[in-house]
Amino acid sequence: MDKLLLALIAGLLYPFSFSPWDWWPLVLLSIGLFWWSLNGATARQGALRGLLFGLGSFGVGISWLHVSMHQYGSTPMWLAVPMTGLFATVMALFPMALGWLTVQLGRRALVFVGGWLLLDWLRSWLLTGFPWLYPGYAMIDTPLAELAPWGGVWLVSLITVASAVWLTELAKRRARREPALLLLAVAGWVLALVPTSFTEQYGDPIPVALAQGNVPQDVRWQLTQQAATRQIYADLTAQVSPGRLLIWPEAAITEFYQDAGTFLRQQGNIMADQQGALISGIPWREWGSDGAVYYNSVTVLGGGEGLYHKQKLVPFGEYVPLQSQIRGLIPFFDLPASSFSRGRPDQANLSALGLTVSPFICYEILYPSLVAQRSHNSDVLLTISNDAWFGTSAGPHQHFQMTRMRSLETGRWLLRATNNGISATIRPDGTVAERLPQFQRALLETEVRTVRGTTPFMHSGPSPVLLLAMAMLAFGRRRRPMGSTSD
């Protein structure tokens, strides 16, 4: 089979290992095929095959981006699709670099595995980062996910790629040439299968409630919708049983706190009078010497205290890079709420009903190190979001899948409240306790538990795994290149 076609097919298969399809064996198959396609390649050919793999994987895997541009950003389809394709092409440069690097350093399996991990990590922060479609996320419902408390999604990804490459070498009857790779893969699976527990649940169950307003995205920011939105969440609050911690989603009320404060404090008092508490996402406005500053925020409105401003902002969604040059070019660059500022990194967690709650707004929950750093003294994790921007596409399901990994990495319960789904509670082992169906206005009343203790990943972050990946590159580079053969 032509190696270019093989690389493209591998990339096209890759996204189907993630939610909503969850065909996790495909992550092993697609990575293995990509590795296979590099056999006999020159460095230039390796780069081209990596580019094709990336175009296939990101072209399918993040195709849902065009929904927000076209359906809610007033960008015509003829422009939204090429813009999404351009972004996928930029992301494809990372596997392109992997293909080139692997061949340039002798097509060693250790180079491929270590390089994959390092390039994924680079993609997580370069130009604000796009931490999407890491191999480890596809393994969330397999035994390998038990590595997450040790090294986060990074370690799960490393062992996933190592396993895929070794199985491919086994199929080609060349596995004996990669003893170090076999040792790594086996050690990873053995560690994953050994029962370990770094945190423990204690105390009585905590009654919580998640409000899912299901306000249509195409009208929720309109001034004429504000009164109706207030009524939706007031009605949901009125249904909550006494003594619960109620969560409203990201920007539940599409008004600044400073404009809707009376209504919000009233709703908070209703919950406090019932020995409960209310936490809500809300846009926030402050005035400084240079004028108004806006934040995407979450605050405790009753039964506690605290205010948190989002740190990790979505490019073009919450802020516009080079806005003085590109604002006004197309409607997508002028979306509502696209002028937010970043919150400070030293903000305190929230306090509600005597609990310490670590808050994360939408995109932030995708950053493993950020979540690990802010979770040390927390009893429970909280993320609020609005995935209505992406309609019925795979985007919200991928987002939810990645959210579950944060529970595993920190060994904590996680509350997730969204505008139209997926709202859920997630156990410390990453499994879903209860969830609401998408695209329905509903209230979920359930219970979670407080947790004490910390995981190794919370202390070390990705550093040990990154050092291991760099050592693999160095070890693979020092070895005499393996002779290439054609298949």
Beta strands, then each sheet from edge to edge (+ up, - down):
strand 1: 200-212
strand 2: 245-247
strand 3: 277-288
strand 4: 291-302
strand 5: 304-305
strand 6: 307-309
strand 7: 350-352
strand 8: 355-361
strand 9: 380-385
strand 10: 414-418
strand 11: 424-426
strand 12: 432-435
strand 13: 442-452
sheet 1: 6+ 4- 3+ 2+ 1+ 13-
sheet 2: 5+ 7- 8+ 9+ 10+ 11- 12+
end
